[in-house]
Amino acid sequence: MASRAIFVFPPFRLDSANEQLWRDSNLVDVRPKTFEVLLYLVQNAQRLVTKRELLDSVWAGASVSDELLRGYIRELRDALGDDAKKPRYIETAPTRGYRFLPRVNDESSVPTPPSEFKPSKAAQQLRVGILHSLTGTMALTECPVVDATLLAIEEINERGGILGREIQSVVIDGASDERAFARQAAVLIGEAKVCTIFGCWTSASRKSVLPIVEQRDHLLIYPTQYEGMEQCPNIFYTGAAPNQQIIPAVSWTVGFLRKKRYFLVGWNSVYSRAANAIIRDEVEACGGEIVGEEYVLPDSTEVTRVVRTIAQTEPDLIFNSLVGDMNLFYTRLLRAAGITPEKIPTVYLSVGEIELQSLSAREIVGDYASWNYFQSVDRPQNHAFVKKFRSRYGRQRVIADTMEAGYFGVHLWAQAAHAADPDDVAAIRRALPSQSFEAPGGRVRIDAENHHTWKTIRLGRIIEGGQFEIVWSSEKPIRPEPYPSSRSPAAWKEFQNKLYKSWGGNWTKSQSISEIDDCNSSE
């Protein structure tokens, strides 16, 4: 990671050049080596830093015991006023390492609190919003997308910005809560006066922001693969449509793996429900069978029952649409029940290189994932991208699909802003269709008709080291089709509206259910 002089995680400020830790205006007494440990954790905030990595980085190969390291961590907790049982700053992952929990900024990028946003001092600055989950169950997945988005902004600023104007990013936390995303989108547009919002990961968060950008006639650039069934003039979609991820994955498992009996595992969100409806339609059209369909929540006690049901059902293959750290407990129980990739493989729709860092390598080698981008893509543009990202954020970092989509989305937007008036949101929207860019994963372009992105499809097999071996690729970009052809657009909209109403006006269900309702019935 590139060095920065000042790191801020309120009320603390870490001055790396002078090796000082400040709490507001008070200097905190910290020993030099303890400061080094804190600095490394802060530089790698919100990522699990293993004990070995920390020892190698801070003690440069010297022989140091785990007990000594624990002593330094205790000193840091005392200095920060932290509690190991209810950590706010340093979380212990037993036997593995430590995670620094707060989001860290340098002083120049810390946004003013929403209620105190003021106009930019420099008229040359151009404000954009970055809206992702920095806390909560989705933070593990979304924080890296923020990093990739900021990297693209830095690249554009290094080249002179937009028509000579520097891009200023305002980063706000969606807190893994669809209602918070809606509130924060309104803040970014109404108070921060951003010209564009880059963000959202879950479909629930996007659907909560959609009416905000529609009402304000604004612009959201959305980087995540999703279930489709949507086309909004105020949103540009740089992630995959269903025909660029879900549907090809089903066809591949039928044609190449020769699977017939499928089990679907998801969480009670519009994404999992819709993705599984698409899978069901495709599997049945291919002569296959859905032998089980279950939904869980992050803290659900239903996980054990779901795993037991899979073991009893003995499907040929599992499609998994769980997101974020929901997969940790589920996957461990799956392996404990003797369900391995050799016996019953899984195809993941929301697990990439980021999530693999938190899963045991030996437990997941041999499973598959369907994406448009993998870090292992062998292209000069991708090698340069990975090298630059790691130079900026640390050699241990990995790149995943949504990060790449977040990255090139900024570049597509910048090209449109160059061609239009950067202060005119409507002009940028008009200029975005048909923009193209040589992205790390391949050439991409915005479809002028539906505002989705032409992308290459890839299936990857998980290998040792937390990476993917690409086992199939479309080799060329595929035109996006937001509405799967198995049902009419009107039927898909009705399917989603039925979920929304049954969940009390939310895009996720507040409690786990085991039965499958008639939302899955087709026309």
Salt bridges, closest charged atoms under 4 A:
GLU36 OE2 - LYS33 NZ 3.51
GLU53 OE2 - ARG47 NH2 2.54
ASP56 OD1 - ARG52 NH1 3.29
ASP66 OD2 - LYS51 NZ 3.97
GLU67 OE1 - ARG70 NH2 2.78
GLU67 OE2 - ARG74 NH2 3.12
GLU75 OE2 - ARG31 NH2 2.41
GLU91 OE1 - ARG99 NH1 2.83
ASP106 OD2 - ARG4 NH1 3.96
GLU107 OE2 - ARG13 NE 3.69
GLU142 OE1 - HIS132 ND1 2.83
ASP147 OD1 - ARG103 NH2 3.50
ASP147 OD2 - ARG397 NH2 2.88
GLU154 OE2 - ARG392 NH2 2.95
GLU155 OE2 - LYS388 NZ 3.43
GLU155 OE1 - HIS411 NE2 2.85
GLU158 OE1 - LYS388 NZ 3.92
ASP177 OD1 - ARG179 NH2 3.58
ASP217 OD1 - ARG429 NH2 2.85
GLU227 OE2 - ARG206 NH2 3.06
GLU230 OE2 - ARG206 NE 2.83
GLU230 OE1 - LYS207 NZ 2.98
ASP281 OD2 - ARG487 NE 2.89
GLU284 OE2 - ARG280 NH1 3.59
GLU293 OE1 - ARG280 NH2 2.65
GLU294 OE1 - ARG305 NH2 3.04
GLU302 OE1 - ARG305 NH2 2.79
ASP367 OD2 - ARG335 NH2 2.61
ASP378 OD1 - HIS383 NE2 2.78
ASP423 OD2 - ARG165 NH1 2.77
GLU438 OE2 - ARG379 NH2 2.57
GLU438 OE1 - ARG443 NH1 2.98
ASP447 OD1 - ARG479 NE 3.31
GLU449 OE1 - ARG479 NH2 3.09
ASP517 OD1 - ARG273 NH1 3.87
ASP518 OD1 - LYS498 NZ 2.89
